[in-house]
Amino acid sequence: MPSRRLALRVPILLALLLGTTTAWAASPPASAKEAAACTTPNCRYAKGLLWKIERPGQNPAQKPSYLFGTIHIADPRVTNLPASVQQIFDAAQSFTMELIFDGDGLLHMAETMFFNDSRTLEGVIGATRFAEVQKAFSARGVPTGDLNRKKPWVIAMLLSTPPQQGVPLDLQLQLRATLQNKPTHGLENMREQIAVFNDMSMDDQVAILDSTLREYREADKLLEAMVQAYVARDLMRIMGMMGAPTERDRLLYESVTERLLVNRNARMLERMRPRLDEGNAFIAVGAAHLAGERGLLYLLEKSGYRVTPVY
């Protein structure tokens, strides 16, 4: 199998897609006036993690909803939310998150992680890559007994995730909503999220693994830079950290980002509409889904909603 180089930072992508409170005050979001002066989505939605969503002409008695960009890690600089965000969350009548874990989904994931035919990881990725994977797992003290049965995308995810202590932000929000007896909704189910990776061609899975093997030693450093961009609410810096296509692999890069971002953004928009129609909803998705010409903020605007930075 020929080697394919994918200029995609997998640790960053996974943390965004699938501190102290003072740290959050590092940089103000773009003001409504500044956003209105911009002429492109990249400029209008460059800064801010919490956005008010309204439809012009809606019933004045209906409260606006809010869209919040998260990061899927447990760093206290991320999980210690500012009081302004907590207040809006607590006042919301419903909570919607990217994914709600369930027993059926976890069982499906456990079944999907492994080859169910005669293929092996070494047979798919070759002896040289397999030796690199074994070395990486051994260095982390992770057992390698069933390594040869796992698919390349699973290995990439495992190597891309530094050990964490504590509960990631998304799950903390879900717990908070549960304790407040809020109706809680998911924009995707686990089968859909697993399919994003599992339905990739084997060549693309190996390309993702190659990217991970090049950068997994730098995962801690990359995630630290991402946390700093996140607490500064700098969406454009976050998007830039995800990587950029080389001319050689532009089609592959576009295919991967289409699956991980673009298609999912369109699906999320449709599934959040009922909550927006109800009003006073708090919707939380990975921050990488917000900005850009195909991000949720622009898609909402195109659909007739008014989006205004709050924090």
Buried (B, 14 or more C-beta within 10 A) or exposed (E): EEEBEBBBBBBBBBBBBBBEBEBBEEEEBBEBEBBEEEEEBBBBBBBBBBBBBBBEEBEEEBBBBBBBBBBBBBBEBBBBBBEEBEEBBEEBBBBBBBBBEEEEBEEBBEEBBEBEEEEBBBEBBBEEBBEBBBEBBEEEEEEEEEBBBBBBBBBBBBBBBBEEEEEBBBBBBBEBBEEEEBEBBBBBBBBBBBBBBBEBEBBBBBBBBBBBBBBBEEBEEBBEBBBBBBBBBBBBBBBEBBBEBEEEBEEBBEBBBEBBBBEBBEEBBEBBEEBBEBBBBBBBBBBBBBBBEBBBBBBBBEEEBBBBBBB
